[in-house]
Amino acid sequence: MIETSLEYRVLYAHTDKMGVVNNVRYFEYFEAGRNDFLRKLGFPYTELER
């Protein structure tokens, strides 16, 4: 299994008054992870679009 990790800063604007991230934002984090993973594999996202 291939593993990778990515640090992603959660913006204050993405949270509610209790400090919980709005679940709609999860897709942005998934996308950032996918882009980072592909880049580390040497297959940038621009190649995937082609």
CHARMM-style PDB file with segment names, atoms N, HN, CA, C and O in Angstrom:
ATOM      1  N   MET     1       0.843  -1.172   0.000  1.00  0.00      PROA
ATOM      2  CA  MET     1       0.000   0.000   0.000  1.00  0.00      PROA
ATOM      3  C   MET     1       0.891   1.240   0.000  1.00  0.00      PROA
ATOM      4  O   MET     1       1.905   1.287   0.697  1.00  0.00      PROA
ATOM      5  N   ILE     2       0.515   2.213  -0.766  1.00  0.00      PROA
ATOM      6  HN  ILE     2      -0.308   2.175  -1.332  1.00  0.00      PROA
ATOM      7  CA  ILE     2       1.243   3.473  -0.818  1.00  0.00      PROA
ATOM      8  C   ILE     2       0.562   4.453   0.129  1.00  0.00      PROA
ATOM      9  O   ILE     2      -0.659   4.610   0.114  1.00  0.00      PROA
ATOM     10  N   GLU     3       1.373   5.106   0.953  1.00  0.00      PROA
ATOM     11  HN  GLU     3       2.365   4.979   0.965  1.00  0.00      PROA
ATOM     12  CA  GLU     3       0.840   6.092   1.885  1.00  0.00      PROA
ATOM     13  C   GLU     3       1.540   7.417   1.676  1.00  0.00      PROA
ATOM     14  O   GLU     3       2.694   7.468   1.251  1.00  0.00      PROA
ATOM     15  N   THR     4       0.834   8.476   1.976  1.00  0.00      PROA
ATOM     16  HN  THR     4      -0.103   8.435   2.322  1.00  0.00      PROA
ATOM     17  CA  THR     4       1.407   9.815   1.950  1.00  0.00      PROA
ATOM     18  C   THR     4       0.671  10.655   2.981  1.00  0.00      PROA
ATOM     19  O   THR     4      -0.434  10.312   3.403  1.00  0.00      PROA
ATOM     20  N   SER     5       1.281  11.738   3.374  1.00  0.00      PROA
ATOM     21  HN  SER     5       2.178  12.016   3.031  1.00  0.00      PROA
ATOM     22  CA  SER     5       0.597  12.646   4.305  1.00  0.00      PROA
ATOM     23  C   SER     5       0.814  14.073   3.825  1.00  0.00      PROA
ATOM     24  O   SER     5       1.782  14.378   3.129  1.00  0.00      PROA
ATOM     25  N   LEU     6      -0.098  14.920   4.210  1.00  0.00      PROA
ATOM     26  HN  LEU     6      -0.885  14.672   4.776  1.00  0.00      PROA
ATOM     27  CA  LEU     6      -0.073  16.307   3.773  1.00  0.00      PROA
ATOM     28  C   LEU     6      -0.572  17.167   4.924  1.00  0.00      PROA
ATOM     29  O   LEU     6      -1.616  16.883   5.512  1.00  0.00      PROA
ATOM     30  N   GLU     7       0.165  18.208   5.240  1.00  0.00      PROA
ATOM     31  HN  GLU     7       1.013  18.439   4.763  1.00  0.00      PROA
ATOM     32  CA  GLU     7      -0.315  19.174   6.223  1.00  0.00      PROA
ATOM     33  C   GLU     7      -1.089  20.241   5.485  1.00  0.00      PROA
ATOM     34  O   GLU     7      -0.611  20.806   4.501  1.00  0.00      PROA
ATOM     35  N   TYR     8      -2.284  20.510   5.966  1.00  0.00      PROA
ATOM     36  HN  TYR     8      -2.672  20.051   6.765  1.00  0.00      PROA
ATOM     37  CA  TYR     8      -3.156  21.480   5.321  1.00  0.00      PROA
ATOM     38  C   TYR     8      -3.710  22.386   6.406  1.00  0.00      PROA
ATOM     39  O   TYR     8      -4.342  21.913   7.351  1.00  0.00      PROA
ATOM     40  N   ARG     9      -3.480  23.658   6.278  1.00  0.00      PROA
ATOM     41  HN  ARG     9      -2.967  24.042   5.510  1.00  0.00      PROA
ATOM     42  CA  ARG     9      -3.940  24.605   7.298  1.00  0.00      PROA
ATOM     43  C   ARG     9      -5.432  24.870   7.125  1.00  0.00      PROA
ATOM     44  O   ARG     9      -5.886  25.284   6.059  1.00  0.00      PROA
ATOM     45  N   VAL    10      -6.171  24.627   8.175  1.00  0.00      PROA
ATOM     46  HN  VAL    10      -5.803  24.290   9.042  1.00  0.00      PROA
ATOM     47  CA  VAL    10      -7.608  24.889   8.173  1.00  0.00      PROA
ATOM     48  C   VAL    10      -7.819  26.366   8.464  1.00  0.00      PROA
ATOM     49  O   VAL    10      -7.334  26.884   9.469  1.00  0.00      PROA
ATOM     50  N   LEU    11      -8.532  27.028   7.595  1.00  0.00      PROA
ATOM     51  HN  LEU    11      -8.925  26.607   6.778  1.00  0.00      PROA
ATOM     52  CA  LEU    11      -8.801  28.448   7.781  1.00  0.00      PROA
ATOM     53  C   LEU    11      -9.934  28.659   8.784  1.00  0.00      PROA
ATOM     54  O   LEU    11     -10.860  27.853   8.881  1.00  0.00      PROA
ATOM     55  N   TYR    12      -9.840  29.724   9.501  1.00  0.00      PROA
ATOM     56  HN  TYR    12      -9.088  30.379   9.422  1.00  0.00      PROA
ATOM     57  CA  TYR    12     -10.875  30.077  10.477  1.00  0.00      PROA
ATOM     58  C   TYR    12     -12.240  30.203   9.795  1.00  0.00      PROA
ATOM     59  O   TYR    12     -13.264  29.821  10.361  1.00  0.00      PROA
ATOM     60  N   ALA    13     -12.240  30.735   8.592  1.00  0.00      PROA
ATOM     61  HN  ALA    13     -11.408  31.045   8.132  1.00  0.00      PROA
ATOM     62  CA  ALA    13     -13.492  30.931   7.847  1.00  0.00      PROA
ATOM     63  C   ALA    13     -14.166  29.612   7.485  1.00  0.00      PROA
ATOM     64  O   ALA    13     -15.349  29.605   7.146  1.00  0.00      PROA
ATOM     65  N   HSD    14     -13.444  28.500   7.549  1.00  0.00      PROA
ATOM     66  HN  HSD    14     -12.482  28.506   7.824  1.00  0.00      PROA
ATOM     67  CA  HSD    14     -14.009  27.195   7.206  1.00  0.00      PROA
ATOM     68  C   HSD    14     -14.633  26.500   8.408  1.00  0.00      PROA
ATOM     69  O   HSD    14     -15.126  25.378   8.287  1.00  0.00      PROA
ATOM     70  N   THR    15     -14.618  27.148   9.558  1.00  0.00      PROA
ATOM     71  HN  THR    15     -14.217  28.059   9.656  1.00  0.00      PROA
ATOM     72  CA  THR    15     -15.146  26.524  10.767  1.00  0.00      PROA
ATOM     73  C   THR    15     -16.382  27.259  11.277  1.00  0.00      PROA
ATOM     74  O   THR    15     -16.646  28.407  10.920  1.00  0.00      PROA
ATOM     75  N   ASP    16     -17.128  26.553  12.125  1.00  0.00      PROA
ATOM     76  HN  ASP    16     -16.914  25.620  12.415  1.00  0.00      PROA
ATOM     77  CA  ASP    16     -18.282  27.190  12.759  1.00  0.00      PROA
ATOM     78  C   ASP    16     -17.834  27.781  14.105  1.00  0.00      PROA
ATOM     79  O   ASP    16     -16.643  27.782  14.416  1.00  0.00      PROA
ATOM     80  N   LYS    17     -18.772  28.273  14.885  1.00  0.00      PROA
ATOM     81  HN  LYS    17     -19.739  28.273  14.632  1.00  0.00      PROA
ATOM     82  CA  LYS    17     -18.427  28.929  16.152  1.00  0.00      PROA
ATOM     83  C   LYS    17     -17.814  27.972  17.167  1.00  0.00      PROA
ATOM     84  O   LYS    17     -17.161  28.407  18.116  1.00  0.00      PROA
ATOM     85  N   MET    18     -18.022  26.669  16.972  1.00  0.00      PROA
ATOM     86  HN  MET    18     -18.552  26.316  16.202  1.00  0.00      PROA
ATOM     87  CA  MET    18     -17.438  25.682  17.886  1.00  0.00      PROA
ATOM     88  C   MET    18     -16.063  25.203  17.401  1.00  0.00      PROA
ATOM     89  O   MET    18     -15.436  24.362  18.045  1.00  0.00      PROA
ATOM     90  N   GLY    19     -15.596  25.738  16.266  1.00  0.00      PROA
ATOM     91  HN  GLY    19     -16.106  26.421  15.742  1.00  0.00      PROA
ATOM     92  CA  GLY    19     -14.289  25.357  15.745  1.00  0.00      PROA
ATOM     93  C   GLY    19     -14.288  24.092  14.915  1.00  0.00      PROA
ATOM     94  O   GLY    19     -13.229  23.532  14.633  1.00  0.00      PROA
ATOM     95  N   VAL    20     -15.469  23.635  14.520  1.00  0.00      PROA
ATOM     96  HN  VAL    20     -16.329  24.090  14.749  1.00  0.00      PROA
ATOM     97  CA  VAL    20     -15.596  22.415  13.717  1.00  0.00      PROA
ATOM     98  C   VAL    20     -15.628  22.796  12.243  1.00  0.00      PROA
ATOM     99  O   VAL    20     -16.338  23.719  11.842  1.00  0.00      PROA
ATOM    100  N   VAL    21     -14.850  22.072  11.442  1.00  0.00      PROA
ATOM    101  HN  VAL    21     -14.273  21.322  11.768  1.00  0.00      PROA
ATOM    102  CA  VAL    21     -14.800  22.346  10.003  1.00  0.00      PROA
ATOM    103  C   VAL    21     -16.124  21.965   9.365  1.00  0.00      PROA
ATOM    104  O   VAL    21     -16.669  20.894   9.633  1.00  0.00      PROA
ATOM    105  N   ASN    22     -16.637  22.845   8.522  1.00  0.00      PROA
ATOM    106  HN  ASN    22     -16.195  23.715   8.304  1.00  0.00      PROA
ATOM    107  CA  ASN    22     -17.852  22.574   7.769  1.00  0.00      PROA
ATOM    108  C   ASN    22     -17.590  21.392   6.841  1.00  0.00      PROA
ATOM    109  O   ASN    22     -16.590  21.381   6.123  1.00  0.00      PROA
ATOM    110  N   ASN    23     -18.479  20.397   6.848  1.00  0.00      PROA
ATOM    111  HN  ASN    23     -19.291  20.406   7.431  1.00  0.00      PROA
ATOM    112  CA  ASN    23     -18.239  19.175   6.075  1.00  0.00      PROA
ATOM    113  C   ASN    23     -18.175  19.406   4.563  1.00  0.00      PROA
ATOM    114  O   ASN    23     -17.648  18.555   3.846  1.00  0.00      PROA
ATOM    115  N   VAL    24     -18.681  20.500   4.069  1.00  0.00      PROA
ATOM    116  HN  VAL    24     -19.109  21.191   4.652  1.00  0.00      PROA
ATOM    117  CA  VAL    24     -18.586  20.810   2.642  1.00  0.00      PROA
ATOM    118  C   VAL    24     -17.120  21.030   2.255  1.00  0.00      PROA
ATOM    119  O   VAL    24     -16.743  20.777   1.111  1.00  0.00      PROA
ATOM    120  N   ARG    25     -16.302  21.489   3.181  1.00  0.00      PROA
ATOM    121  HN  ARG    25     -16.608  21.694   4.110  1.00  0.00      PROA
ATOM    122  CA  ARG    25     -14.886  21.774   2.929  1.00  0.00      PROA
ATOM    123  C   ARG    25     -14.051  20.504   2.800  1.00  0.00      PROA
ATOM    124  O   ARG    25     -12.936  20.555   2.280  1.00  0.00      PROA
ATOM    125  N   TYR    26     -14.565  19.365   3.261  1.00  0.00      PROA
ATOM    126  HN  TYR    26     -15.471  19.323   3.683  1.00  0.00      PROA
ATOM    127  CA  TYR    26     -13.800  18.117   3.190  1.00  0.00      PROA
ATOM    128  C   TYR    26     -13.369  17.813   1.762  1.00  0.00      PROA
ATOM    129  O   TYR    26     -12.274  17.294   1.545  1.00  0.00      PROA
ATOM    130  N   PHE    27     -14.210  18.127   0.792  1.00  0.00      PROA
ATOM    131  HN  PHE    27     -15.099  18.548   0.967  1.00  0.00      PROA
ATOM    132  CA  PHE    27     -13.875  17.838  -0.601  1.00  0.00      PROA
ATOM    133  C   PHE    27     -12.643  18.623  -1.049  1.00  0.00      PROA
ATOM    134  O   PHE    27     -11.856  18.130  -1.857  1.00  0.00      PROA
ATOM    135  N   GLU    28     -12.472  19.831  -0.536  1.00  0.00      PROA
ATOM    136  HN  GLU    28     -13.112  20.231   0.120  1.00  0.00      PROA
ATOM    137  CA  GLU    28     -11.269  20.613  -0.848  1.00  0.00      PROA
ATOM    138  C   GLU    28     -10.030  19.928  -0.276  1.00  0.00      PROA
ATOM    139  O   GLU    28      -8.977  19.918  -0.913  1.00  0.00      PROA
ATOM    140  N   TYR    29     -10.151  19.357   0.919  1.00  0.00      PROA
ATOM    141  HN  TYR    29     -11.007  19.365   1.436  1.00  0.00      PROA
ATOM    142  CA  TYR    29      -9.022  18.673   1.542  1.00  0.00      PROA
ATOM    143  C   TYR    29      -8.705  17.380   0.787  1.00  0.00      PROA
ATOM    144  O   TYR    29      -7.536  17.041   0.601  1.00  0.00      PROA
ATOM    145  N   PHE    30      -9.737  16.662   0.355  1.00  0.00      PROA
ATOM    146  HN  PHE    30     -10.686  16.937   0.506  1.00  0.00      PROA
ATOM    147  CA  PHE    30      -9.517  15.451  -0.438  1.00  0.00      PROA
ATOM    148  C   PHE    30      -8.799  15.790  -1.737  1.00  0.00      PROA
ATOM    149  O   PHE    30      -7.891  15.075  -2.160  1.00  0.00      PROA
ATOM    150  N   GLU    31      -9.210  16.877  -2.360  1.00  0.00      PROA
ATOM    151  HN  GLU    31      -9.947  17.458  -2.016  1.00  0.00      PROA
ATOM    152  CA  GLU    31      -8.597  17.309  -3.620  1.00  0.00      PROA
ATOM    153  C   GLU    31      -7.132  17.687  -3.409  1.00  0.00      PROA
ATOM    154  O   GLU    31      -6.279  17.343  -4.228  1.00  0.00      PROA
ATOM    155  N   ALA    32      -6.838  18.389  -2.322  1.00  0.00      PROA
ATOM    156  HN  ALA    32      -7.531  18.669  -1.657  1.00  0.00      PROA
ATOM    157  CA  ALA    32      -5.455  18.761  -2.025  1.00  0.00      PROA
ATOM    158  C   ALA    32      -4.619  17.500  -1.804  1.00  0.00      PROA
ATOM    159  O   ALA    32      -3.478  17.426  -2.259  1.00  0.00      PROA
ATOM    160  N   GLY    33      -5.172  16.525  -1.119  1.00  0.00      PROA
ATOM    161  HN  GLY    33      -6.100  16.585  -0.749  1.00  0.00      PROA
ATOM    162  CA  GLY    33      -4.470  15.267  -0.891  1.00  0.00      PROA
ATOM    163  C   GLY    33      -4.223  14.508  -2.175  1.00  0.00      PROA
ATOM    164  O   GLY    33      -3.140  13.957  -2.376  1.00  0.00      PROA
ATOM    165  N   ARG    34      -5.208  14.472  -3.038  1.00  0.00      PROA
ATOM    166  HN  ARG    34      -6.087  14.919  -2.874  1.00  0.00      PROA
ATOM    167  CA  ARG    34      -5.053  13.769  -4.314  1.00  0.00      PROA
ATOM    168  C   ARG    34      -3.978  14.438  -5.170  1.00  0.00      PROA
ATOM    169  O   ARG    34      -3.139  13.755  -5.757  1.00  0.00      PROA
ATOM    170  N   ASN    35      -4.001  15.752  -5.242  1.00  0.00      PROA
ATOM    171  HN  ASN    35      -4.683  16.306  -4.765  1.00  0.00      PROA
ATOM    172  CA  ASN    35      -2.991  16.475  -6.022  1.00  0.00      PROA
ATOM    173  C   ASN    35      -1.591  16.230  -5.479  1.00  0.00      PROA
ATOM    174  O   ASN    35      -0.657  16.011  -6.249  1.00  0.00      PROA
ATOM    175  N   ASP    36      -1.439  16.266  -4.168  1.00  0.00      PROA
ATOM    176  HN  ASP    36      -2.198  16.444  -3.542  1.00  0.00      PROA
ATOM    177  CA  ASP    36      -0.138  16.031  -3.559  1.00  0.00      PROA
ATOM    178  C   ASP    36       0.333  14.604  -3.817  1.00  0.00      PROA
ATOM    179  O   ASP    36       1.503  14.382  -4.130  1.00  0.00      PROA
ATOM    180  N   PHE    37      -0.559  13.652  -3.688  1.00  0.00      PROA
ATOM    181  HN  PHE    37      -1.509  13.833  -3.434  1.00  0.00      PROA
ATOM    182  CA  PHE    37      -0.228  12.244  -3.914  1.00  0.00      PROA
ATOM    183  C   PHE    37       0.244  12.011  -5.349  1.00  0.00      PROA
ATOM    184  O   PHE    37       1.257  11.350  -5.577  1.00  0.00      PROA
ATOM    185  N   LEU    38      -0.495  12.556  -6.307  1.00  0.00      PROA
ATOM    186  HN  LEU    38      -1.318  13.092  -6.122  1.00  0.00      PROA
ATOM    187  CA  LEU    38      -0.101  12.391  -7.709  1.00  0.00      PROA
ATOM    188  C   LEU    38       1.239  13.065  -8.000  1.00  0.00      PROA
ATOM    189  O   LEU    38       2.061  12.522  -8.738  1.00  0.00      PROA
ATOM    190  N   ARG    39       1.456  14.241  -7.423  1.00  0.00      PROA
ATOM    191  HN  ARG    39       0.788  14.681  -6.824  1.00  0.00      PROA
ATOM    192  CA  ARG    39       2.723  14.942  -7.617  1.00  0.00      PROA
ATOM    193  C   ARG    39       3.884  14.127  -7.063  1.00  0.00      PROA
ATOM    194  O   ARG    39       4.942  14.062  -7.689  1.00  0.00      PROA
ATOM    195  N   LYS    40       3.706  13.503  -5.896  1.00  0.00      PROA
ATOM    196  HN  LYS    40       2.846  13.556  -5.388  1.00  0.00      PROA
ATOM    197  CA  LYS    40       4.757  12.686  -5.303  1.00  0.00      PROA
ATOM    198  C   LYS    40       5.028  11.424  -6.127  1.00  0.00      PROA
ATOM    199  O   LYS    40       6.136  10.887  -6.093  1.00  0.00      PROA
ATOM    200  N   LEU    41       4.033  10.956  -6.858  1.00  0.00      PROA
ATOM    201  HN  LEU    41       3.134  11.392  -6.886  1.00  0.00      PROA
ATOM    202  CA  LEU    41       4.219   9.811  -7.747  1.00  0.00      PROA
ATOM    203  C   LEU    41       4.886  10.206  -9.057  1.00  0.00      PROA
ATOM    204  O   LEU    41       5.243   9.346  -9.863  1.00  0.00      PROA
ATOM    205  N   GLY    42       5.053  11.510  -9.269  1.00  0.00      PROA
ATOM    206  HN  GLY    42       4.763  12.209  -8.615  1.00  0.00      PROA
ATOM    207  CA  GLY    42       5.650  11.991 -10.517  1.00  0.00      PROA
ATOM    208  C   GLY    42       4.639  12.092 -11.639  1.00  0.00      PROA
ATOM    209  O   GLY    42       5.006  12.063 -12.814  1.00  0.00      PROA
ATOM    210  N   PHE    43       3.374  12.211 -11.288  1.00  0.00      PROA
ATOM    211  HN  PHE    43       3.076  12.235 -10.334  1.00  0.00      PROA
ATOM    212  CA  PHE    43       2.295  12.302 -12.274  1.00  0.00      PROA
ATOM    213  C   PHE    43       1.433  13.503 -11.927  1.00  0.00      PROA
ATOM    214  O   PHE    43       0.385  13.346 -11.300  1.00  0.00      PROA
ATOM    215  N   PRO    44       1.855  14.710 -12.327  1.00  0.00      PROA
ATOM    216  CA  PRO    44       1.121  15.903 -11.936  1.00  0.00      PROA
ATOM    217  C   PRO    44      -0.316  15.915 -12.483  1.00  0.00      PROA
ATOM    218  O   PRO    44      -0.628  15.259 -13.477  1.00  0.00      PROA
ATOM    219  N   TYR    45      -1.149  16.658 -11.822  1.00  0.00      PROA
ATOM    220  HN  TYR    45      -0.895  17.191 -11.015  1.00  0.00      PROA
ATOM    221  CA  TYR    45      -2.565  16.703 -12.162  1.00  0.00      PROA
ATOM    222  C   TYR    45      -2.799  17.166 -13.599  1.00  0.00      PROA
ATOM    223  O   TYR    45      -3.763  16.742 -14.236  1.00  0.00      PROA
ATOM    224  N   THR    46      -1.933  18.023 -14.107  1.00  0.00      PROA
ATOM    225  HN  THR    46      -1.150  18.368 -13.589  1.00  0.00      PROA
ATOM    226  CA  THR    46      -2.094  18.490 -15.487  1.00  0.00      PROA
ATOM    227  C   THR    46      -1.995  17.343 -16.485  1.00  0.00      PROA
ATOM    228  O   THR    46      -2.644  17.363 -17.530  1.00  0.00      PROA
ATOM    229  N   GLU    47      -1.177  16.340 -16.157  1.00  0.00      PROA
ATOM    230  HN  GLU    47      -0.650  16.324 -15.307  1.00  0.00      PROA
ATOM    231  CA  GLU    47      -1.082  15.153 -17.025  1.00  0.00      PROA
ATOM    232  C   GLU    47      -2.378  14.341 -16.955  1.00  0.00      PROA
ATOM    233  O   GLU    47      -2.818  13.790 -17.963  1.00  0.00      PROA
ATOM    234  N   LEU    48      -2.977  14.268 -15.796  1.00  0.00      PROA
ATOM    235  HN  LEU    48      -2.620  14.716 -14.976  1.00  0.00      PROA
ATOM    236  CA  LEU    48      -4.233  13.543 -15.634  1.00  0.00      PROA
ATOM    237  C   LEU    48      -5.346  14.196 -16.458  1.00  0.00      PROA
ATOM    238  O   LEU    48      -6.206  13.503 -17.002  1.00  0.00      PROA
ATOM    239  N   GLU    49      -5.330  15.507 -16.548  1.00  0.00      PROA
ATOM    240  HN  GLU    49      -4.632  16.071 -16.106  1.00  0.00      PROA
ATOM    241  CA  GLU    49      -6.356  16.219 -17.311  1.00  0.00      PROA
ATOM    242  C   GLU    49      -6.255  15.934 -18.800  1.00  0.00      PROA
ATOM    243  O   GLU    49      -7.260  15.965 -19.510  1.00  0.00      PROA
ATOM    244  N   ARG    50      -5.050  15.658 -19.277  1.00  0.00      PROA
ATOM    245  HN  ARG    50      -4.233  15.633 -18.701  1.00  0.00      PROA
ATOM    246  CA  ARG    50      -4.878  15.377 -20.706  1.00  0.00      PROA
ATOM    247  C   ARG    50      -5.459  14.048 -20.997  1.00  0.00      PROA
ATOM    248  OT1 ARG    50      -5.430  13.598 -22.142  1.00  0.00      PROA
TER     249      ARG     50
END
